[in-house]
């Protein structure tokens, strides 16, 4: 069943007005037509089942048959990931959305190769938000993570105290097992720092730990940035039953 992404203001009574981009894709690409059974969600926990009353390449109307409010999990996960080369951050956004991240922060650290201007950063943020929406549509998520503005690692370190748990996977010595941390219990809120190609510098790792982050190991192999994201979130999903 196709899922439409909507805004709450698109809902009036038992009717949903589908916006242009969603309608165009459903009509021209998916070739949905009148009377098709569909679903819709607002990315903030509201899910709807219904029937297409009408659909064109410009707009659509859904008649709601059932509305459900999906409760948010009792833990909140923020992923702060350094922006890798090429378009690999697209994959990070996609995988993180599927694995239940609530907030995603594109991050720049000392060894981050990619440097983005303010103008380009705004464009990329919109692109990444669209990718998050598409990933949520595909996998059935009721919540779409918010993509934050590009932020420096040093700035984020000053915010660690806001979280119940802060994790920084690293290749440096003195780290502990991620599995051990995950088995200790599910915190109310967690921030996870994923470094760039070349890892965090020793000074960055030390500063993070001095500010309250726990250095964790992901095993003996050196992982790509996007692989590290998937591994950390998969372990937490399994242990915390997200």
C-alpha positions, 0 to 999 in steps of 0.5 A: 500500500502506498504511503503519502507524506502529508502535513497536518494542515492538509487534514480537514475532518475526514479528508486529506488534501495531497500536495503537488509533489506527492500527487505527481509521483503517485499519478505519473510514476506509481499510476495510482488511480481513484478508489485505490487503498492508501495510507498517509502519515505526517512524520510526527506520529499520525497515521491514516488509512483511506481511499483515493477519492480523486488524483491528478498530477497536481493534487489528490484527495483521500477519504480517511477510514481510520486514524491512528496516533503512534506513540514515540519510543521512550528513548530519543536518539540523535546522530551527529555524523561527519559529512563524508566525501561524494554523496555518502551522507545521502546513504547515512540519512536513509539508513539512520531514518530506517533504524529509528534516529529522531534527530540527525546532525550533519557534522564537520570535524577537524578531519572532515574533507567536505566543507560546505558553504552556508548557501550550499548547506541550506540546499543540502539540508533540504535534500537530506530532509527529502531523503529522510521522508522517502526512507520513512515512506518506504520502511513504514516509520511514523516519525521522520527525523529532523535534519539539523543545520551543519554544525561543528563538532566543537559546538556539539561537545558543549551540548553533551550535558543535554543528553543522558548518554553520549557515545563516540565510536573511535579507533583510539585506545581506552574504548569500551565495548558498544554491546556492554554499554547497550546492555546496561539499559536504555537511556532517555536520550542518546547522542552518537558521534560518528567521525570522518574518513581518518577518524577523530583526532586524538585531541577531539576524542579526548575532548569528547570524553572530558565533556562526558562522552564514552569512547566505544569500539566497533571491533578490530576492523576499520569501518567506512563512515556509513557502515559505522552508522549502520552498525551502531544503530543496529546494535542499539536497535537490537538491545533496546528494542527500538 
